[in-house]
C-alpha cells in the first residue's frame, strides 16, 4: 500500500464505511491502493463525494419546501383544502 503508507487497511475500510461507501466501492478502492493506481482511486473517491453532495443538495431542497409550507401555513392561519 504505497499510496497510503501511514494508514492501515482496516482504518481505510472503516473510513470508507463511515463515508457511506458501498462494499463494491470499498473493494475497488482497496484494489486501486494495492495496485498503486492513485488516479483511479482519486476518481472513485471524487465520484462518491459528488454523489453524497448531490444527496445533501436534494435534501436541502426538501427542507426549503417544508420551510415554505410552514411559513405559508403560519402566515395564513387557516388551511383550506
MMTF fields as JSON, N, C-alpha, C and O atoms, coordinates in Angstrom:
{
  "mmtfVersion": "1.0.0",
  "mmtfProducer": "UNKNOWN",
  "numBonds": 323,
  "numAtoms": 324,
  "numGroups": 81,
  "numChains": 1,
  "numModels": 1,
  "chainsPerModel": [1],
  "groupsPerChain": [81],
  "chainIdList": ["A"],
  "bondAtomList": [4, 2, 8, 6, 12, 10, 16, 14, 20, 18, 24, 22, 28, 26, 32, 30, 36, 34, 40, 38, 44, 42, 48, 46, 52, 50, 56, 54, 60, 58, 64, 62, 68, 66, 72, 70, 76, 74, 80, 78, 84, 82, 88, 86, 92, 90, 96, 94, 100, 98, 104, 102, 108, 106, 112, 110, 116, 114, 120, 118, 124, 122, 128, 126, 132, 130, 136, 134, 140, 138, 144, 142, 148, 146, 152, 150, 156, 154, 160, 158, 164, 162, 168, 166, 172, 170, 176, 174, 180, 178, 184, 182, 188, 186, 192, 190, 196, 194, 200, 198, 204, 202, 208, 206, 212, 210, 216, 214, 220, 218, 224, 222, 228, 226, 232, 230, 236, 234, 240, 238, 244, 242, 248, 246, 252, 250, 256, 254, 260, 258, 264, 262, 268, 266, 272, 270, 276, 274, 280, 278, 284, 282, 288, 286, 292, 290, 296, 294, 300, 298, 304, 302, 308, 306, 312, 310, 316, 314, 320, 318],
  "bondOrderList": [1, 1, 1, 1, 1, 1, 1, 1, 1, 1, 1, 1, 1, 1, 1, 1, 1, 1, 1, 1, 1, 1, 1, 1, 1, 1, 1, 1, 1, 1, 1, 1, 1, 1, 1, 1, 1, 1, 1, 1, 1, 1, 1, 1, 1, 1, 1, 1, 1, 1, 1, 1, 1, 1, 1, 1, 1, 1, 1, 1, 1, 1, 1, 1, 1, 1, 1, 1, 1, 1, 1, 1, 1, 1, 1, 1, 1, 1, 1, 1],
  "groupList": [{"groupName": "UNK", "atomNameList": ["N", "CA", "C", "O"], "elementList": ["N", "C", "C", "O"], "formalChargeList": [0, 0, 0, 0], "bondAtomList": [1, 0, 2, 1, 3, 2], "bondOrderList": [1, 1, 2], "singleLetterCode": "X", "chemCompType": "L-PEPTIDE LINKING"}],
  "groupTypeList": [0, 0, 0, 0, 0, 0, 0, 0, 0, 0, 0, 0, 0, 0, 0, 0, 0, 0, 0, 0, 0, 0, 0, 0, 0, 0, 0, 0, 0, 0, 0, 0, 0, 0, 0, 0, 0, 0, 0, 0, 0, 0, 0, 0, 0, 0, 0, 0, 0, 0, 0, 0, 0, 0, 0, 0, 0, 0, 0, 0, 0, 0, 0, 0, 0, 0, 0, 0, 0, 0, 0, 0, 0, 0, 0, 0, 0, 0, 0, 0, 0],
  "groupIdList": [1, 2, 3, 4, 5, 6, 7, 8, 9, 10, 11, 12, 13, 14, 15, 16, 17, 18, 19, 20, 21, 22, 23, 24, 25, 26, 27, 28, 29, 30, 31, 32, 33, 34, 35, 36, 37, 38, 39, 40, 41, 42, 43, 44, 45, 46, 47, 48, 49, 50, 51, 52, 53, 54, 55, 56, 57, 58, 59, 60, 61, 62, 63, 64, 65, 66, 67, 68, 69, 70, 71, 72, 73, 74, 75, 76, 77, 78, 79, 80, 81],
  "secStructList": [7, 7, 6, 6, 6, 6, 1, 7, 2, 2, 2, 2, 2, 2, 2, 2, 2, 2, 6, 6, 7, 7, 2, 2, 2, 2, 2, 2, 2, 2, 2, 2, 2, 2, 2, 6, 7, 2, 2, 2, 2, 2, 2, 2, 2, 2, 2, 2, 2, 2, 2, 2, 2, 2, 2, 2, 2, 2, 2, 2, 2, 2, 2, 2, 2, 2, 2, 2, 2, 2, 2, 2, 2, 2, 2, 2, 1, 7, 7, 7, 7],
  "xCoordList": [0.822, 0.0, 0.868, 0.878, 1.574, 2.462, 1.716, 2.251, 0.479, -0.284, -0.581, -0.467, -0.95, -1.31, -0.463, -0.963, 0.788, 1.746, 1.425, 1.643, 0.913, 0.755, -0.651, -0.959, -1.496, -2.864, -3.087, -2.779, -3.619, -3.841, -5.035, -5.916, -5.049, -6.153, -7.456, -8.489, -7.408, -8.587, -9.134, -10.345, -8.241, -8.656, -9.245, -10.21, -8.665, -9.172, -10.592, -11.497, -10.766, -12.084, -13.101, -14.223, -12.734, -13.664, -14.024, -15.187, -13.039, -13.293, -14.261, -15.171, -14.07, -14.938, -16.35, -17.326, -16.465, -17.793, -18.476, -19.661, -17.722, -18.264, -18.717, -19.64, -18.066, -18.409, -19.562, -19.974, -20.081, -21.227, -20.892, -21.767, -19.64, -19.248, -19.834, -19.919, -20.23, -20.728, -19.553, -18.391, -19.883, -18.831, -18.086, -16.87, -18.813, -18.194, -17.198, -16.092, -17.59, -16.694, -15.467, -14.348, -15.673, -14.545, -13.595, -12.382, -14.133, -13.279, -12.493, -11.3, -13.151, -12.465, -11.376, -10.301, -11.654, -10.652, -9.467, -8.32, -9.731, -8.639, -7.782, -6.555, -8.434, -7.706, -6.804, -5.653, -7.329, -6.524, -5.317, -4.209, -5.544, -4.451, -3.378, -2.187, -3.821, -2.866, -2.091, -0.951, -2.699, -2.04, -1.395, -0.862, -1.447, -0.778, -1.454, -0.796, -2.745, -3.469, -4.102, -5.309, -3.241, -3.634, -4.716, -5.708, -4.55, -5.508, -6.893, -7.899, -6.948, -8.23, -8.869, -10.078, -8.067, -8.556, -9.168, -10.269, -8.459, -8.96, -10.248, -11.145, -10.357, -11.582, -12.754, -13.865, -12.511, -13.575, -14.033, -15.231, -13.094, -13.449, -14.18, -15.128, -13.738, -14.402, -15.831, -16.736, -16.03, -17.372, -18.292, -19.452, -17.781, -18.607, -18.918, -20.045, -17.938, -18.14, -19.219, -20.093, -19.155, -20.145, -21.548, -22.512, -21.654, -22.939, -23.493, -24.684, -22.627, -23.054, -23.502, -24.513, -22.752, -23.099, -24.428, -25.221, -24.679, -25.963, -27.103, -28.156, -26.906, -27.925, -28.197, -29.346, -27.146, -27.295, -28.096, -29.004, -27.768, -28.486, -29.96, -30.83, -30.236, -31.618, -32.381, -33.519, -31.758, -32.407, -32.546, -33.515, -31.593, -31.724, -32.941, -33.669, -33.163, -34.334, -35.619, -36.6, -35.619, -36.793, -37.061, -38.214, -36.019, -36.167, -36.715, -37.584, -36.215, -36.71, -38.199, -38.944, -38.639, -40.059, -40.887, -41.942, -40.405, -41.117, -41.148, -42.177, -40.031, -39.978, -40.978, -41.652, -41.079, -42.026, -43.459, -44.276, -43.768, -45.111, -45.448, -46.538, -44.527, -44.735, -44.943, -45.819, -44.153, -44.293, -45.675, -46.339, -46.111, -47.41, -48.543, -49.479, -48.468, -49.5, -49.528, -50.604, -48.365, -48.279, -48.793, -49.407, -48.542, -48.944, -50.451, -51.062, -51.053, -52.471, -53.384, -54.571, -52.866, -53.617, -54.759, -55.328, -55.094, -56.176, -55.776, -55.336, -55.93, -55.589, -56.897, -57.761, -57.031, -58.221, -57.811, -56.896, -58.494, -58.211, -59.323, -59.267],
  "yCoordList": [-1.181, 0.0, 1.249, 2.001, 1.464, 2.612, 3.941, 4.975, 3.911, 5.151, 5.726, 6.934, 4.892, 5.332, 4.579, 3.699, 4.918, 4.202, 4.231, 3.244, 5.345, 5.53, 5.205, 5.455, 4.653, 4.329, 2.836, 2.303, 2.169, 0.731, 0.452, 1.295, -0.729, -1.159, -1.121, -0.701, -1.553, -1.559, -0.137, 0.077, 0.828, 2.222, 2.8, 3.563, 2.436, 2.908, 2.375, 3.121, 1.098, 0.472, 1.109, 1.399, 1.33, 1.939, 3.355, 3.752, 4.116, 5.478, 5.485, 6.313, 4.571, 4.499, 4.064, 4.561, 3.137, 2.749, 3.935, 4.179, 4.679, 5.857, 6.907, 7.677, 6.931, 7.883, 7.377, 8.049, 6.191, 5.67, 4.936, 4.727, 4.544, 3.809, 2.395, 1.761, 1.922, 0.55, -0.426, -0.047, -1.681, -2.705, -2.785, -2.977, -2.638, -2.69, -1.536, -1.74, -0.343, 0.816, 0.618, 0.915, 0.117, -0.133, -1.149, -0.937, -2.244, -3.274, -2.7, -2.972, -1.904, -1.313, -0.346, -0.305, 0.431, 1.385, 0.671, 1.064, -0.365, -1.144, -1.76, -1.787, -2.251, -2.808, -1.741, -2.017, -0.532, 0.565, 0.863, 1.075, 0.877, 1.15, 0.074, 0.372, -1.183, -2.293, -2.333, -2.797, -1.853, -1.871, -0.538, -0.377, 0.423, 1.705, 2.595, 3.437, 2.426, 3.221, 4.443, 4.506, 5.395, 6.601, 7.398, 7.785, 7.647, 8.464, 7.823, 8.511, 6.513, 5.812, 5.881, 6.075, 5.723, 5.817, 7.19, 7.294, 8.233, 9.59, 9.835, 10.515, 9.296, 9.445, 8.74, 9.269, 7.568, 6.818, 7.551, 7.643, 8.065, 8.805, 10.102, 10.484, 10.774, 12.007, 11.721, 12.519, 10.594, 10.225, 9.976, 10.388, 9.307, 9.059, 10.376, 10.593, 11.236, 12.54, 13.322, 13.924, 13.309, 14.007, 13.46, 14.22, 12.146, 11.503, 11.919, 12.202, 11.954, 12.364, 13.823, 14.175, 14.666, 16.084, 16.292, 17.144, 15.524, 15.587, 15.239, 15.876, 14.245, 13.853, 14.983, 15.256, 15.622, 16.738, 17.857, 18.412, 18.19, 19.266, 18.911, 19.767, 17.675, 17.218, 17.37, 17.838, 16.978, 17.089, 18.542, 18.89, 19.394, 20.822, 21.412, 22.219, 21.005, 21.48, 21.006, 21.747, 19.785, 19.277, 20.093, 20.4, 20.443, 21.267, 22.642, 23.17, 23.222, 24.525, 24.459, 25.387, 23.38, 23.204, 23.132, 23.759, 22.368, 22.272, 23.617, 24.003, 24.319, 25.639, 26.587, 27.347, 26.548, 27.408, 27.056, 27.946, 25.756, 25.328, 25.771, 26.285, 25.576, 26.001, 27.515, 27.994, 28.263, 29.722, 30.113, 30.964, 29.495, 29.82, 29.489, 30.275, 28.335, 27.94, 28.904, 29.301, 29.28, 30.211, 31.59, 32.271, 31.992, 33.336, 33.413, 34.434, 32.356, 32.39, 32.008, 32.333, 31.342, 30.945, 29.971, 29.396, 29.781, 28.869, 28.077, 28.646, 26.779, 25.917, 25.477, 24.89, 25.765, 25.389, 24.354, 24.581, 23.221, 22.169, 22.092, 21.27],
  "zCoordList": [0.0, 0.0, 0.0, 0.974, -1.054, -1.15, -1.197, -0.794, -1.689, -1.802, -0.416, -0.21, 0.508, 1.857, 2.878, 3.579, 2.957, 3.789, 5.277, 5.98, 5.755, 7.194, 7.706, 8.871, 6.845, 7.247, 7.035, 5.969, 8.042, 7.914, 7.004, 6.838, 6.426, 5.573, 6.359, 5.838, 7.591, 8.455, 8.631, 8.568, 8.85, 9.027, 7.736, 7.775, 6.607, 5.32, 5.106, 4.732, 5.345, 5.165, 6.107, 5.691, 7.358, 8.306, 7.88, 7.963, 7.427, 6.974, 5.802, 5.747, 4.872, 3.703, 4.089, 3.528, 5.046, 5.542, 6.195, 5.969, 7.012, 7.679, 6.662, 6.925, 5.512, 4.45, 3.583, 2.638, 3.908, 3.18, 1.896, 1.057, 1.731, 0.527, 0.552, 1.603, -0.616, -0.731, -0.616, -0.77, -0.345, -0.292, -1.616, -1.639, -2.719, -4.046, -4.225, -4.726, -3.82, -3.923, -3.055, -3.474, -1.846, -0.94, -1.563, -1.578, -2.073, -2.702, -3.866, -4.003, -4.709, -5.861, -5.429, -6.027, -4.39, -3.904, -3.266, -3.479, -2.491, -1.897, -2.997, -2.898, -4.041, -5.182, -5.813, -6.151, -5.967, -6.519, -5.637, -6.131, -4.331, -3.399, -3.513, -3.601, -3.509, -3.558, -4.874, -4.911, -5.941, -7.252, -7.614, -8.712, -6.677, -6.89, -7.917, -8.527, -8.119, -9.12, -8.449, -8.21, -8.161, -7.421, -8.152, -7.535, -9.433, -10.181, -10.207, -10.034, -10.421, -10.422, -9.034, -8.916, -7.995, -6.628, -6.374, -5.834, -6.762, -6.55, -7.325, -6.825, -8.531, -9.322, -8.65, -8.616, -8.126, -7.439, -6.18, -5.913, -5.416, -4.206, -4.547, -3.861, -5.606, -6.037, -6.509, -6.267, -7.175, -7.638, -6.448, -6.46, -5.428, -4.247, -3.538, -3.091, -3.437, -2.797, -3.533, -2.91, -4.838, -5.654, -5.41, -5.319, -5.306, -5.038, -3.678, -3.547, -2.672, -1.33, -1.351, -0.743, -2.048, -2.124, -2.847, -2.446, -3.907, -4.602, -3.654, -3.692, -2.81, -1.83, -0.839, -0.494, -0.396, 0.541, -0.108, 0.512, -1.346, -2.04, -2.234, -2.075, -2.571, -2.741, -1.42, -1.41, -0.316, 0.986, 1.428, 2.103, 1.058, 1.36, 0.656, 1.235, -0.604, -1.343, -0.666, -0.612, -0.154, 0.557, 1.816, 2.122, 2.539, 3.741, 3.372, 4.066, 2.287, 1.838, 1.504, 1.822, 0.871, 0.562, 1.836, 1.937, 2.804, 4.083, 4.809, 5.365, 4.804, 5.446, 4.801, 5.496, 3.482, 2.768, 3.151, 3.383, 3.218, 3.59, 5.012, 5.26, 5.936, 7.317, 7.369, 8.089, 6.621, 6.569, 6.062, 6.655, 4.965, 4.381, 5.34, 5.488, 5.991, 6.941, 8.123, 8.571, 8.629, 9.746, 9.384, 10.205, 8.161, 7.693, 7.498, 7.814, 6.985, 6.635, 7.801, 7.778, 8.793, 9.984, 9.69, 10.617, 8.443, 8.097, 6.863, 5.864, 6.938, 5.809, 5.154, 5.805, 3.869, 3.118, 2.083, 1.292, 2.097, 1.105, 0.086, -0.828]
}
